Amino acid sequence: MSFTKKDYFAPAPTASRGHAVRLTADPKGERFVYANGKTVVIRSLENLEKAWEYTGHTQQTTMARFAPSGYFVASGDVMGNVRIWDAENEEHRLKSEFRPISGRINDIAWDHESQRVMAVGEGKDRFGHVFLYDSGNSVGVIDGHSKTINACSMRQQRPFRAATVSDDGNCGFYTGAPYRFSKTLREHTGFVHDVKYSPSDEFFVTVGADKNIFLYDGKTGDLVRQIAASDSANSGHKGSIFAVSWSPDSKYLVTSSGDRTCKFWDIAADKLAHTVEIGSGSSAPEHQQVGNLWTGSHIISLSLSGDLNVLSMDSDKPVRVVVGHQKPITAAVMTPAKTLYTGSYDGKLCMWDFATHPGVASAVAGSTGDARLDTAASSDSGFVVLGYMDDTLRYVEKDSINSASAVGLGAATLSLDIDASGATTIAALANDDLVMVSQGTASKVVLADTKAVPSAVAIDKCSSLVAIGFKDNTVRTYTLKGGKLEPAGIEITSHLREITYLAFSPDGSLLASGDAGGKIIVSNAKTAGQPSKRWSAHTARIYCISWAPDGIHAASSSLDGHVMVWSTEKPTRPIQIRNAHLGGSSSASFASNDTVVSTGADGGVKVWTVSF
């Protein structure tokens, strides 16, 4: 019994309003890196669905950058740590770790020898530092700023030069090595968000909240001119510029702005060459552009929502938009048609078609109220019901939320399930109620045989049998008749902690029950009696249990971050996918008998091939 990781569908870059996000490419133009949570994501530029992850940080990551050699990546976090690790091997072995400043790392730059690293950001005694990548020895002092440094860039040939930009509205220019402060450039009148040396190293450029773009001589730091200054009122951005990148031939710039546009600038002609509008005229903040990169033929701009917009100078709209989750995935469900619906902490809902286009996510249309998705279930016909933290039940039909069918419950859902036809939903609520929803109406259910508080629900798709787990550590079964639940006489009392998840096998013969202590018990759903199987490998709360189509195997996910694949024939020998997701694994589903799809607090979707 073994497993292999088949695919990793990465989360989107983390973004926050008013702050620039760094997207950086490797020297060959094949991959780019960015930060999400405690993960650094490496993503293919040719195939944006293909990705890898680095999970060595213990704090929230902020950005990462490839060394010019392509062999190493330097990544920073909110505590000022910089980790330098191998970018070539899948193990991503750590080379060195330093803490050059005491606060958040906003940007990192390498010199052309891949020896010297400049790290800038927030700090108490200093806002930046230059050090050797292997020993950490100081090779420069970053002075000249009075506030947080937002970005830095280093000249990639001799004579060595560097530039930094800051919230103090200034650009610092440095000579090296060792790097020393040379002068302050004061052309900007507001926060300066980004600075980039051209690939030719002849110039560097700065952009900021004043909507201006300034071009400087790469060797002397002298101002050359403001880009398109004579026509800035007409052709310039109408909002803060957060990011700038050069074309590989150093002839053009692309800028990304809070006005929801990306603009291409012809340096020689000193004029606007092209504009790309994001969001089709929408004024929603989610379409603000906060980061970009240009490497080879690949041009990407990042939306505040996390969407990666693939741009072209031949199109006034993105030629492709890649979506994903920025926040932890809190719930997910796989339909019989092999469509995976995933919802995250910020209310974003995505769908993944594993039947025809694995790895390609699309945003589900319709309002979720920006509330966290807590629970999800699917009927046999693929009708999906979602329970949100705003106390609302919502239904999905194909690729959109049917807002008209939303049902208020009065409390958030702890657990829910829907019957095979999609007509009836039963949910256990956070206010200790059990409700049944049918024809758009929610009604409270009073159980005649117990006063225990319900905490988990499952409906057998092959019959009218309903299982309910309780906070008194028991599971009872009921028969659904005429909108009422009648006791079926089965009671499971072998758990030692409250029940958190229930799942019937495909033929309804077995019932798996998971608890807050990480234990799973498999019982005969018709006769119960003594537990037939005890699955004990998790160490924390069970979040999800899913059965394989063969009815023999099941997958479980847990707060401990592990995914376990169980067999009723070999109950003591599970396939253990340990540390599958940082922060906890929220769901595990079978796409086929030998393929498991898992989601987690890291915002990613992972596909595992298992063999028994």
N, C-alpha and C positions, 0 to 999 in steps of 0.2 A: 504494500500500500504506500503510494507516494504521490507527490504533487509537483507541478511546475507552474511558474507564473507565465501565463500566455500573453497577456496584455495588461497595460497600465494606462488608463485614460485619466489624464492629469486634471487637477483643479485649475481654475483660472487664476491669474495673478491677483494678489490682494491689492486693493486700491482704496484710498480714502480721499474725500473731497478736499481740494485745495493743496494736495501734495503730489509731486511727480513720482512716477514709478519707473524703475530702471529695467529695461529689456536689453540684454547684451548677447551678442553672437560670438561664436568661436571664429578663429582666424580663417578657417576654410569655408565659412558661410554655410555649414551643414546643420548646426544646432544653435539654439539660444536658451538662455537661462533666466529664471525669475523666481521670486519668493512667494510662498503661500503658507501661512501659519508657521510651523516649525520645519517645513519641508522646503528644500530647494528643488525646483523642477527643471529638468533638462528636456528640451522638446525638439523634435526634428523639424527642420524648415521645409523639407520636401514633402513630408507626410506629417501634418500637424496632429494626427491622432496618435502618433508614436511618441512615447515619452519614457523618461527614467526619473528616479527620485534619489535625493540625498537627504538622509534623516539624522544627521549627526548632531544638529543643534538641539540644545535643551531649552532655548528661548525662542521667541517669535523672530523669524528671519525677516530681513528687510531688503536685501538685494544680493546679487552675485555677479561675478565677472570672470570670464576666461582669461588666462594668461596668453600673451601673444604666441607662445609656443604651442598652445592648445593642450598641453599636458596637465595643467592644473586649473582649478577654479578657486577663487577667493570669495567667501561668502560672509556676510555680516549679520548681526542680530541687534535687538533693541537694547541689550546690555553692553554693547561696545565690543563684543567678541568678534574676531575675524578668524575663521577656520580656512586653511588651505589644504585642499584634498585632490586626489587623483581623479581626473576627468575621463580617463580612458577605460579603466577597468570597472566592471559592474560593482565591485565591492567598495569603490570610492574610498580607498584607504586615506586616512588623515596624514598629512605631511607635517603640519605644524599648527599651533593655535596661539593667538596673542590677543591682548586687550589694549589696543593703542589709545582709545579714548574711553571715558567713563559712561557715555550715553549711546544713544541710537546711532548705528552706522547708516548714513544716507547714501554714500557712494564710495566706490573703490576703483582705483586705477593702477595699471601696471606699466612699468617702463618697457622699452622694446627688447630688452635682454631677459625679460621675465625674472628679474632678480629683485627689483625694488617695488614695493607696494605702498601706495598712498591711500589712507583711509580717512574719511571726513564724516562729520555729522554733529551730534550734540555732545556736550561735555561740560565739565566744571572748570578744569584748569586749562583746557585747550580743546579746539574744535577739529583738529586733524593731526596726522602724524605720518611720516614716511619711514619705512623700516625694510630690512631684508627679509625675504619670504621664508628663509630656512632658519635663521638664527634670531630674528627679531631685533637685531642691532639697529639703532637709529641712524638714518642717512638723510635726515632733513627735519626742519622745524616749520610748521605751518602757522605763521603769524599773520597779522593784518586784518583780522575780522573781529567784530564785537558781538556777533550773533551766530546762530547755527549755520554751518556750511552745508549747502544743499547738494552740490555736485563738484566733481573735479575731473580734470583731463590732463594727460601727460603726453608730451611730444615724443614720437616714436623714432627719433634719430638725433644725432648730435648736431648742434649743442643741445643738451637736455634743458627742457623748459616744462613748466606746469602752470595750470590756471585753476582757480577755485571760484565759486560764486556762493553768495550767502543771503540770508534774510536781512542783513544790514544794507542791502541794495548795492553792494560793491562787488567787484571782481578782483581777486588777488592774483598777481603774476609772480612766478618764482623761477629762479635760475638754479641749475644743479649740474652734476651732483657733487657734494650733498646739496639738497634743496634748501634755498634761503629766500626769504621774502625780498622782492625787488621793488614792486610798486603797486599802488591801488588804482584801479580803473573805475571811474565814478559816472559813467554815462547813464546807467539805469536809474530810474526814479522810484523803484519799488522792489519787492522781493525778486531776486534773480534765481530762476529755477534750474537752469541747465547750462552746461558749457561743453563744447566738443571741439577737439582738434580735427582738422581735415585729414583724410588718408594721406595726402601729399605732405602734411605738416607745414604747409605754407601759411595757413591761417588757422585761427580758432574763432568760434562764434558763441555768443551768449544770448539767452532769451529769458524773459521774465514776466512779472505781473503787469508791467507797464505796456505790454503788447508789442514791445520793440525788439528788433534783432540787430545786434551790433557785431561787426566783423573786425578782427584784430590781426595784426601781423604775428605770425607764429614764433618768430625769433626775438623780436623786440618788445612785443606786447603793446605796440602803438596802435591807436585806433585807425582803421582804414576807412570805414564809413558805416553808416546805418543802412541796412538793407532796404531798398525801395523806399527811402525816406521821402522822396518827392511825391509819392502816390500812396503813402501809408494810410491816409484817411479813407481811401476807396478800396485798395487791395489788401490792406493789413487785417490782422485778426481783430475781432471785437471783444475778445476776452483774454484772460491770462494765457500766456504760452507756457506750457509745462515741459515740453520736450523738443529736442532738435536732433536730427541726424543728417550726416553727409552721404551723398551718393558715392559709390566706389571710385569714380573718376574725379571727385572733388569739384564737380561743376554745378551741382544742385544741392539744395537743402530741402528737407521736409520738416515741417513744424506741426505740432499737435497742440490744440488749444481748448480752453473751456468753452469756447463759442461753438463747439461741436463740429469743427471743421479741421481738416488737415490741408496745409498749403505747401506747394512746391515752388521753390525760388531759384531762378537762374542767376548764378553769381556773376558771370561775365556781363550779362545784359542788365543786371541790377533791377530785376522786375519779377513780378509774380508770373509763374509759368502755368500753374494749374491748381484748382481747388477741388477737394473731395468733401462732400457733405455726409455726415454720419447721422443716421436716425431719420432720414427722409422728412426733414422739416420739423421734427419733434423738438419741443423745448424742455423735455425731461432731463434732469441732471445726469441720469444714467448714461447719456450719450456724450458727455464731456470727455475730451481726449486728454489723457494724463501721462502717456508714455509712447515711445516709438522706437523702431530700429530700421536700418536700411543696410543690408548686406547682400552683395551679389545682385540677383534679380528679385530678392525678397524684400518687400516693404510692408511693415506691420505697424499698426497704431492700436493702442489699448484704450478701450472705453472705461469709464468709471465703474460700469456694471461688470467688468471683467471680460467683456467680449473682445476677441482678437480680430481686428479688421484688416484683411489683406487688401492692399491698395495697389493701384496702377495709375500711371500718368495718362493712360488712355481712357480712363473711366472716371466719371464724376460721382460714382458711388463705390463702396467697397465691392470688390469682385467676389469676396467670400467673407463670411462672418463665422468665427468659431466660438461656440458658447460653452460654458461650464460653470461649476459652482465655485464661488469664492469662500464660502463659509462651510462649516461642517455639515455633512449630509446626515440629517437626523432620522429620516425614514425613507424606505423604498419598497416597491412591490413589482414583481415580474408577472405580467399577464400570460395567459395560455398561448397568446400569439407571439411570445418572446419579446415583448416591448417592456423595457424597464423604465418605471417612473421614479425619479429621485427628487426629494425635496430637502432644502437646506434651512439652516437657522434663520436666514434673512427672508424666507418665504419664496425663494426662487424655485420653480418647478421645471425640471427638464425631462425629456423622454429620449430613450436610446433604443433604436431598433436593432436588436441582436439577431433578428431573422435575416435581414438583408444588408444592413450597413452597420456592423458592429463598430463602436467607438465614435460614431457621429452623433452628437447630441443636438437637440433642437429645443428651444424654449417653448413651453406650453403657454398658449395665449390665454388671457383672462386674468382677473384680479385675484390675488391671494391675500390682500390686505397687509402684505409685508410681514405676515405672522409666521412663526415657526411651524413647520410640518411635524406633527407628533406621531401620527399613525397613518397607515395606508393598507388597503386591501383591494382585491380584484375578484369579480365574478367570473364564471366560466366563459361568459361572452366577452370579457375584456372590459367590462364596465368598472371603472375605478372610483373608489370612495376614499376621501382624504379627511383626516381630522386635524384641525389647526389649533394653535394655542389661543386664538381669539374666540374660542368656544363655538366655532362654526364647522359644520360638515359640508364639504364641497364634493361635487362629482365631476369626473373627467370623461368626456366622450372623444376618443381619438386624440386630437392634438389641441384641445381647448377645454377650459373649465366652463361648465354650464352655470353661470352666475345665478340664473333664474331658479335653479334647483337647490341653492344653498339653504341649509337648515341650521338655525340657531339652537344650541344645546344647553346653554346656561353654564357650561364649564368645559374645560379642555378634556380631550380624550386620553385615557391611559391605554386603552386597547379597543380595537373594533374589528368586525368582520362582516362580510356581506354574503348573502346566500347565492346559490348557483345561478339563479335567474336575475339577480341584481335588484330584486323588488324590496328586500328587507335588509336593513343594517342594524346590528346590535352593538352597542358601545358601553364600555365601563368608563365612568367619568371621574375627574379629579375631585369632585364634590361628593364622592361615594355613591352616586346614583348609577343605576343601570337603565339605559334607555333603548327603545326600539324605534327605528325610523322607517316609515312606510308611506309612500305617496306624498312625500314632502312634509310629513308631520312627525314630530318626535313625541313619544309618550313614555312616561316613567313605568318601569317594570318592577313589580313587587314580587319577590320570591317567597313562596309559601313555606319552604322547608328550611330556611336559614335566615338569620339576621346578619350574617357576615358581610363584610364590605367587598364588593367585586373589584377585581384588579386586572383580569385578562378574559378574553372572549375568543372562541373559535366556533365556526359553523361547518358542519360536515357537508360538502358539496354533493354527496351521494344520497343524503337522506335529510330528514328534518331534525337530526340530532344536533344539539348545541352544548358545548362545554364551557363552563364558567369557572375561572380560578379566583380565589379569594385571598384576602390579606391574613386570614387565619391559617394559611398554609394548606388549604384543601382545594380539591377540584371536584365539581359535581356536574352531572350531565342532565340535560333537559330535552324535552320534545317540543318543537315549535308547532303549535296548532292554533289556527284562527287568531293569530296575533298575540298569543299568550305562550308562556313557557311553563310546561308541566314537568314535574320531577320524573326523571327516567330511572331513578333508583341506584345510579352508579356514583360512588364516592371514593376518591383517592386521597389518602391521608398520610402518605409516606414522605411528604416534603417537610423540611425544617424551617423554611423561610417562605415569605409571601410569594405567590405565583405571579410571574411577570410575562409569560408567553405560553400560548397553547397552539398546537397545530395537529390537524387530522392528516393521516396518510391519504394518498390519492383514492384508495378504495374505501376509506372510512373505517377500516378495521383496527387501526392503531391510533393512539392519542399520545403525542409527546407534550410534556409539560415542563417548563423551565422556571426556575425560581431566582430570587435575589441573591442567593448564595452561589450561583453558577452551576447548580445540579440540574440534570434533565432526567426525567423518568418516563419510560415508554410503557404504556399499559394497553390492554385489550379494551377498545372503546365500547364494546358491547357487554362485557362481563366484569371488567376491572379485576377484582380480586387482588392477589399479590402482584406487585410490579414485575413485569416480564423483563425489563432492561433498566439498568441504572448507568447513565453516562456521566462520568465525573472527571472532567479534565479542565473545565473553565474555573477561574478563581474569582469571578465577579458576576454581577447581574447579567442574566440572559436577556438579550435584546430581540433576538429573532431565531426562529426555527423553521426551516423549509425542507420539505420532502422531495426527493428525486422522483421522476416519473415512474421508476421501477418499484417504488414503494418499499424498497429495502434499505436505501441509504437516506440520510438526512444531513443537512448542514446547519450549524448554529453560529451565531455571532454574539459577542459579549463586550461589556465595558472593559474587560482586560485587553482588548485589542486583537484577540486571537479569533481565528475561524477554524472550527472543527468539522470534519466530515465523518459521520458515524455510519456504522453498519449494524443492522439488527442481527446479522449472522455472526459478527465479530465485535460485540459491544465493548470489549476492553481494549481494542486496538484501533482507535480513531486516527484519521489522517490529521495531523496537527499543523496548521498553518499559523505559526506563532508570529506575533507582532505584525499581523497583516495590515493594520491601520493604526497610526499614531493617535492616541487619545480615545480609542475605542472603535469597535466595529459595529455599525448600526444595523446592517442587514446582510444576509447571505441567501442567494437564490440559485436554483439550478436552471441553466439554459438548456442542458441536456443531461443525460445520466452521468456523463464524465466531465461536465463543465460547470463550475461554480462561479457566480458573479457576486462580489462583495462590495460594500460601500462602508464609509467610516467618517470619523471626525476630521480626517485629513482632507476631506473634500474630493477624494479620488474614487474612481471605480476600477476595480481590479478583476481580472478574469484568470481563473485557475483551472488547469487541466489536472484531473485526479485519475489515478489508476488503482484498482482494487486487486 
